[in-house]
Amino acid sequence: MKEMVNHNKQNSMNTRKVISAKAAITVRKYEPIAYDEPKEGPNLINVHVEESFKEISKVIVLLNSYSSK
């Protein structure tokens, strides 16, 4: 099932129609874990997220970078 919160469509007259929806997403788990901390360059963190939207549950894995400076 494809989830769309904000979707832009162009019709034949090159005008845009914006379709929006509002809904609550429940984050059940947010687990950041250090992935790589090099001496030079940004640190990497792996984030495991479990969330639900109505009757749909999903798992997301994010790889983020950050600088400690």
Phi and psi in radians as a Rosetta constraint file:
Dihedral C 1 N 2 CA 2 C 2 CIRCULARHARMONIC -1.696 0.35
Dihedral N 2 CA 2 C 2 N 3 CIRCULARHARMONIC 2.258 0.35
Dihedral C 2 N 3 CA 3 C 3 CIRCULARHARMONIC -1.811 0.35
Dihedral N 3 CA 3 C 3 N 4 CIRCULARHARMONIC 2.171 0.35
Dihedral C 3 N 4 CA 4 C 4 CIRCULARHARMONIC -2.225 0.35
Dihedral N 4 CA 4 C 4 N 5 CIRCULARHARMONIC 2.204 0.35
Dihedral C 4 N 5 CA 5 C 5 CIRCULARHARMONIC -1.741 0.35
Dihedral N 5 CA 5 C 5 N 6 CIRCULARHARMONIC -0.726 0.35
Dihedral C 5 N 6 CA 6 C 6 CIRCULARHARMONIC -2.399 0.35
Dihedral N 6 CA 6 C 6 N 7 CIRCULARHARMONIC 2.054 0.35
Dihedral C 6 N 7 CA 7 C 7 CIRCULARHARMONIC -2.285 0.35
Dihedral N 7 CA 7 C 7 N 8 CIRCULARHARMONIC 2.175 0.35
Dihedral C 7 N 8 CA 8 C 8 CIRCULARHARMONIC -1.710 0.35
Dihedral N 8 CA 8 C 8 N 9 CIRCULARHARMONIC 2.315 0.35
Dihedral C 8 N 9 CA 9 C 9 CIRCULARHARMONIC -2.171 0.35
Dihedral N 9 CA 9 C 9 N 10 CIRCULARHARMONIC 2.467 0.35
Dihedral C 9 N 10 CA 10 C 10 CIRCULARHARMONIC -1.893 0.35
Dihedral N 10 CA 10 C 10 N 11 CIRCULARHARMONIC 2.341 0.35
Dihedral C 10 N 11 CA 11 C 11 CIRCULARHARMONIC -1.729 0.35
Dihedral N 11 CA 11 C 11 N 12 CIRCULARHARMONIC -3.020 0.35
Dihedral C 11 N 12 CA 12 C 12 CIRCULARHARMONIC -1.178 0.35
Dihedral N 12 CA 12 C 12 N 13 CIRCULARHARMONIC -0.277 0.35
Dihedral C 12 N 13 CA 13 C 13 CIRCULARHARMONIC -1.695 0.35
Dihedral N 13 CA 13 C 13 N 14 CIRCULARHARMONIC 0.235 0.35
Dihedral C 13 N 14 CA 14 C 14 CIRCULARHARMONIC 1.012 0.35
Dihedral N 14 CA 14 C 14 N 15 CIRCULARHARMONIC 0.598 0.35
Dihedral C 14 N 15 CA 15 C 15 CIRCULARHARMONIC -1.889 0.35
Dihedral N 15 CA 15 C 15 N 16 CIRCULARHARMONIC 2.639 0.35
Dihedral C 15 N 16 CA 16 C 16 CIRCULARHARMONIC -1.801 0.35
Dihedral N 16 CA 16 C 16 N 17 CIRCULARHARMONIC 2.460 0.35
Dihedral C 16 N 17 CA 17 C 17 CIRCULARHARMONIC -2.044 0.35
Dihedral N 17 CA 17 C 17 N 18 CIRCULARHARMONIC 2.137 0.35
Dihedral C 17 N 18 CA 18 C 18 CIRCULARHARMONIC -1.764 0.35
Dihedral N 18 CA 18 C 18 N 19 CIRCULARHARMONIC 2.216 0.35
Dihedral C 18 N 19 CA 19 C 19 CIRCULARHARMONIC -1.974 0.35
Dihedral N 19 CA 19 C 19 N 20 CIRCULARHARMONIC 2.158 0.35
Dihedral C 19 N 20 CA 20 C 20 CIRCULARHARMONIC -2.164 0.35
Dihedral N 20 CA 20 C 20 N 21 CIRCULARHARMONIC 2.689 0.35
Dihedral C 20 N 21 CA 21 C 21 CIRCULARHARMONIC -2.499 0.35
Dihedral N 21 CA 21 C 21 N 22 CIRCULARHARMONIC 2.600 0.35
Dihedral C 21 N 22 CA 22 C 22 CIRCULARHARMONIC -2.065 0.35
Dihedral N 22 CA 22 C 22 N 23 CIRCULARHARMONIC 2.324 0.35
Dihedral C 22 N 23 CA 23 C 23 CIRCULARHARMONIC -2.755 0.35
Dihedral N 23 CA 23 C 23 N 24 CIRCULARHARMONIC 2.725 0.35
Dihedral C 23 N 24 CA 24 C 24 CIRCULARHARMONIC -1.557 0.35
Dihedral N 24 CA 24 C 24 N 25 CIRCULARHARMONIC 2.291 0.35
Dihedral C 24 N 25 CA 25 C 25 CIRCULARHARMONIC -1.930 0.35
Dihedral N 25 CA 25 C 25 N 26 CIRCULARHARMONIC 2.177 0.35
Dihedral C 25 N 26 CA 26 C 26 CIRCULARHARMONIC -1.693 0.35
Dihedral N 26 CA 26 C 26 N 27 CIRCULARHARMONIC 2.103 0.35
Dihedral C 26 N 27 CA 27 C 27 CIRCULARHARMONIC -1.561 0.35
Dihedral N 27 CA 27 C 27 N 28 CIRCULARHARMONIC 1.989 0.35
Dihedral C 27 N 28 CA 28 C 28 CIRCULARHARMONIC -1.565 0.35
Dihedral N 28 CA 28 C 28 N 29 CIRCULARHARMONIC -0.474 0.35
Dihedral C 28 N 29 CA 29 C 29 CIRCULARHARMONIC -2.615 0.35
Dihedral N 29 CA 29 C 29 N 30 CIRCULARHARMONIC 2.355 0.35
Dihedral C 29 N 30 CA 30 C 30 CIRCULARHARMONIC -2.412 0.35
Dihedral N 30 CA 30 C 30 N 31 CIRCULARHARMONIC 1.837 0.35
Dihedral C 30 N 31 CA 31 C 31 CIRCULARHARMONIC -2.165 0.35
Dihedral N 31 CA 31 C 31 N 32 CIRCULARHARMONIC 1.636 0.35
Dihedral C 31 N 32 CA 32 C 32 CIRCULARHARMONIC -1.423 0.35
Dihedral N 32 CA 32 C 32 N 33 CIRCULARHARMONIC 2.367 0.35
Dihedral C 32 N 33 CA 33 C 33 CIRCULARHARMONIC -2.335 0.35
Dihedral N 33 CA 33 C 33 N 34 CIRCULARHARMONIC 2.321 0.35
Dihedral C 33 N 34 CA 34 C 34 CIRCULARHARMONIC -1.037 0.35
Dihedral N 34 CA 34 C 34 N 35 CIRCULARHARMONIC 2.313 0.35
Dihedral C 34 N 35 CA 35 C 35 CIRCULARHARMONIC -1.879 0.35
Dihedral N 35 CA 35 C 35 N 36 CIRCULARHARMONIC -0.832 0.35
Dihedral C 35 N 36 CA 36 C 36 CIRCULARHARMONIC -2.703 0.35
Dihedral N 36 CA 36 C 36 N 37 CIRCULARHARMONIC 2.311 0.35
Dihedral C 36 N 37 CA 37 C 37 CIRCULARHARMONIC -2.230 0.35
Dihedral N 37 CA 37 C 37 N 38 CIRCULARHARMONIC 1.341 0.35
Dihedral C 37 N 38 CA 38 C 38 CIRCULARHARMONIC -1.210 0.35
Dihedral N 38 CA 38 C 38 N 39 CIRCULARHARMONIC 2.762 0.35
Dihedral C 38 N 39 CA 39 C 39 CIRCULARHARMONIC -1.164 0.35
Dihedral N 39 CA 39 C 39 N 40 CIRCULARHARMONIC -0.587 0.35
Dihedral C 39 N 40 CA 40 C 40 CIRCULARHARMONIC -2.124 0.35
Dihedral N 40 CA 40 C 40 N 41 CIRCULARHARMONIC 2.526 0.35
Dihedral C 40 N 41 CA 41 C 41 CIRCULARHARMONIC 1.623 0.35
Dihedral N 41 CA 41 C 41 N 42 CIRCULARHARMONIC 3.084 0.35
Dihedral C 41 N 42 CA 42 C 42 CIRCULARHARMONIC -1.301 0.35
Dihedral N 42 CA 42 C 42 N 43 CIRCULARHARMONIC 2.637 0.35
Dihedral C 42 N 43 CA 43 C 43 CIRCULARHARMONIC -1.346 0.35
Dihedral N 43 CA 43 C 43 N 44 CIRCULARHARMONIC 2.655 0.35
Dihedral C 43 N 44 CA 44 C 44 CIRCULARHARMONIC -2.025 0.35
Dihedral N 44 CA 44 C 44 N 45 CIRCULARHARMONIC 2.450 0.35
Dihedral C 44 N 45 CA 45 C 45 CIRCULARHARMONIC -2.270 0.35
Dihedral N 45 CA 45 C 45 N 46 CIRCULARHARMONIC 2.356 0.35
Dihedral C 45 N 46 CA 46 C 46 CIRCULARHARMONIC -1.747 0.35
Dihedral N 46 CA 46 C 46 N 47 CIRCULARHARMONIC 2.170 0.35
Dihedral C 46 N 47 CA 47 C 47 CIRCULARHARMONIC -2.032 0.35
Dihedral N 47 CA 47 C 47 N 48 CIRCULARHARMONIC 2.148 0.35
Dihedral C 47 N 48 CA 48 C 48 CIRCULARHARMONIC -1.749 0.35
Dihedral N 48 CA 48 C 48 N 49 CIRCULARHARMONIC 2.097 0.35
Dihedral C 48 N 49 CA 49 C 49 CIRCULARHARMONIC -2.151 0.35
Dihedral N 49 CA 49 C 49 N 50 CIRCULARHARMONIC 2.314 0.35
Dihedral C 49 N 50 CA 50 C 50 CIRCULARHARMONIC -2.066 0.35
Dihedral N 50 CA 50 C 50 N 51 CIRCULARHARMONIC 2.212 0.35
Dihedral C 50 N 51 CA 51 C 51 CIRCULARHARMONIC -2.441 0.35
Dihedral N 51 CA 51 C 51 N 52 CIRCULARHARMONIC 2.828 0.35
Dihedral C 51 N 52 CA 52 C 52 CIRCULARHARMONIC -2.338 0.35
Dihedral N 52 CA 52 C 52 N 53 CIRCULARHARMONIC 2.572 0.35
Dihedral C 52 N 53 CA 53 C 53 CIRCULARHARMONIC -2.352 0.35
Dihedral N 53 CA 53 C 53 N 54 CIRCULARHARMONIC 1.866 0.35
Dihedral C 53 N 54 CA 54 C 54 CIRCULARHARMONIC 0.947 0.35
Dihedral N 54 CA 54 C 54 N 55 CIRCULARHARMONIC -2.084 0.35
Dihedral C 54 N 55 CA 55 C 55 CIRCULARHARMONIC -1.637 0.35
Dihedral N 55 CA 55 C 55 N 56 CIRCULARHARMONIC 0.087 0.35
Dihedral C 55 N 56 CA 56 C 56 CIRCULARHARMONIC -1.740 0.35
Dihedral N 56 CA 56 C 56 N 57 CIRCULARHARMONIC 2.285 0.35
Dihedral C 56 N 57 CA 57 C 57 CIRCULARHARMONIC -2.034 0.35
Dihedral N 57 CA 57 C 57 N 58 CIRCULARHARMONIC 2.524 0.35
Dihedral C 57 N 58 CA 58 C 58 CIRCULARHARMONIC -2.583 0.35
Dihedral N 58 CA 58 C 58 N 59 CIRCULARHARMONIC 2.771 0.35
Dihedral C 58 N 59 CA 59 C 59 CIRCULARHARMONIC -2.036 0.35
Dihedral N 59 CA 59 C 59 N 60 CIRCULARHARMONIC 2.327 0.35
Dihedral C 59 N 60 CA 60 C 60 CIRCULARHARMONIC -2.158 0.35
Dihedral N 60 CA 60 C 60 N 61 CIRCULARHARMONIC 2.390 0.35
Dihedral C 60 N 61 CA 61 C 61 CIRCULARHARMONIC -2.065 0.35
Dihedral N 61 CA 61 C 61 N 62 CIRCULARHARMONIC 2.132 0.35
Dihedral C 61 N 62 CA 62 C 62 CIRCULARHARMONIC -1.959 0.35
Dihedral N 62 CA 62 C 62 N 63 CIRCULARHARMONIC 2.514 0.35
Dihedral C 62 N 63 CA 63 C 63 CIRCULARHARMONIC -2.083 0.35
Dihedral N 63 CA 63 C 63 N 64 CIRCULARHARMONIC 1.894 0.35
Dihedral C 63 N 64 CA 64 C 64 CIRCULARHARMONIC -1.948 0.35
Dihedral N 64 CA 64 C 64 N 65 CIRCULARHARMONIC 2.681 0.35
Dihedral C 64 N 65 CA 65 C 65 CIRCULARHARMONIC -2.008 0.35
Dihedral N 65 CA 65 C 65 N 66 CIRCULARHARMONIC 2.635 0.35
Dihedral C 65 N 66 CA 66 C 66 CIRCULARHARMONIC -2.671 0.35
Dihedral N 66 CA 66 C 66 N 67 CIRCULARHARMONIC 2.742 0.35
Dihedral C 66 N 67 CA 67 C 67 CIRCULARHARMONIC -1.952 0.35
Dihedral N 67 CA 67 C 67 N 68 CIRCULARHARMONIC 2.392 0.35
Dihedral C 67 N 68 CA 68 C 68 CIRCULARHARMONIC -1.504 0.35
Dihedral N 68 CA 68 C 68 N 69 CIRCULARHARMONIC 0.001 0.35
